[in-house]
């Protein structure tokens, strides 16, 4: 009998704690799905190993053109090198921002999971929820814009460098052969 009384009292205490509305619960679930989607985009669209290789390869070739190549080249070659060098800003953007954006997305995902746990444990009332939700939603809007930008930059640069790499490698190899002779 005592056992049942303790269970009933515990249930009443939990039932009497703060609650959020069904609408707020749905908003939280939708935001959680959006954040999951942002993490998926960063994880699935941008191959972090490919990004590291792309950046390293680009910076090595950039260094070659800036420091090692001393001879005058024909007009067509200059245009190819110039086209290649224009990706410098995008490469730096990707290498500087991918890690922080991924960390921010994962942190936001964890914060939403913690908020959900606090709600399940009735530690958050409707007013507190509104404050937390508004903050996380604003953070998500900024993250979402950043994720779209980095995804677009990555896809553009990756395809351009894949297209240009054979020509750039050919220029470097021809120059090295000429220098060695």
Protein Blocks (a to p, Z undefined) as FASTA:
>chain_A
ZZmmmmmmmmmmmmmmccddfklmmmmmmmmmmmmmmmmmmmmmmcfklmmmmmmmmmmm
mmmmmmmmmbdcdfklmmmmmmmmmmmmmmmmmmmmmmmmmmmmmmmmmmmmmmmmmmmn
opacfklmmmmmmmmmmmmmmmmmmmmmmmmmmmmmmmmmmmmmmmmmmmmmmmmmmmmZ
Z
